[in-house]
Amino acid sequence: MHTAFIRITVRSDSADRAARAMLDLVEPTLAEPGCIGYEFYRDLDHPALFHCFEHWDTRQALDDHGTTPHVRAFLDEFGPVIEKWESHHTVALS
């Protein structure tokens, strides 16, 4: 299993709109091949900071996710207001 931890900081004036758009990504993403889990969280101390936890069968499935129409539409709309994007890719210790 491949897990990605994503931290996204958006401009504070766009945080509520970004939160709604992130929720709209969940259903179509969960329907993608290889998606095991996909969740967003909002930081309590910094409401313009979001955390996304993604679990995929393979790294390729995650990479394919980045090219889907729903992700591309999100990035087209919110790319200009994203101040910081950090991604960390992991695999479980066995």
C-alpha positions in Angstrom: 0.0 0.0 0.0 1.2 3.5 -0.8 0.1 6.3 1.5 0.5 10.0 0.8 0.2 12.8 3.5 -0.5 16.1 1.9 -0.4 19.5 3.6 -2.1 22.3 1.7 -2.1 25.9 2.8 -4.4 28.3 0.9 -5.0 32.0 1.2 -7.2 32.6 4.2 -9.8 34.4 2.1 -10.3 31.3 0.0 -10.2 28.7 2.8 -13.9 28.0 3.1 -14.4 27.7 -0.7 -11.4 25.4 -0.9 -12.8 23.2 1.9 -16.0 22.7 0.0 -14.1 21.9 -3.2 -11.9 19.4 -1.3 -15.0 17.6 0.0 -16.2 17.4 -3.6 -13.1 15.5 -4.6 -13.7 12.6 -2.1 -16.5 10.7 -3.9 -15.0 10.6 -7.4 -11.6 9.8 -5.9 -12.9 6.9 -3.9 -14.3 5.5 -7.1 -10.9 5.5 -8.8 -9.1 2.2 -9.4 -6.6 1.5 -6.6 -8.0 4.0 -4.1 -8.3 2.6 -0.6 -9.0 5.7 1.3 -9.1 9.5 0.8 -9.7 12.0 3.6 -9.3 15.7 4.2 -8.9 17.5 7.5 -8.9 21.1 8.4 -6.3 22.3 11.0 -8.0 23.7 14.1 -5.3 26.3 14.8 -4.8 27.4 11.2 -8.1 27.2 9.3 -6.4 27.8 5.9 -4.2 24.6 6.4 -5.6 21.3 5.2 -4.3 17.8 5.5 -5.1 15.1 3.0 -4.5 11.4 3.8 -4.5 9.1 0.7 -4.2 5.4 0.7 -3.6 3.6 -2.7 -2.8 0.1 -3.8 0.2 1.4 -5.7 2.2 4.5 -6.4 1.0 4.3 -10.0 -2.6 4.5 -8.9 -1.8 7.7 -6.9 0.1 9.1 -9.9 -2.9 8.4 -12.2 -5.2 10.2 -9.7 -3.3 13.4 -10.3 -4.3 13.3 -14.0 -8.0 12.8 -13.4 -10.5 15.5 -14.6 -11.7 16.3 -11.0 -8.2 16.8 -9.7 -7.2 18.9 -12.7 -10.3 21.1 -12.3 -9.5 21.6 -8.6 -6.0 22.6 -9.3 -7.1 24.9 -12.2 -9.4 26.7 -9.8 -7.4 26.7 -6.6 -3.8 26.6 -7.9 -3.6 30.5 -7.7 -4.7 30.5 -4.0 -2.5 27.7 -2.8 0.4 29.2 -0.8 2.1 26.0 0.1 1.8 22.3 -0.9 3.8 19.6 0.8 3.5 16.0 0.0 5.1 13.0 1.7 4.9 9.6 0.2 5.2 6.5 2.4 4.9 2.8 2.5 4.1 0.7 5.6 6.9 -0.9 7.5 6.7 -4.7 7.2 
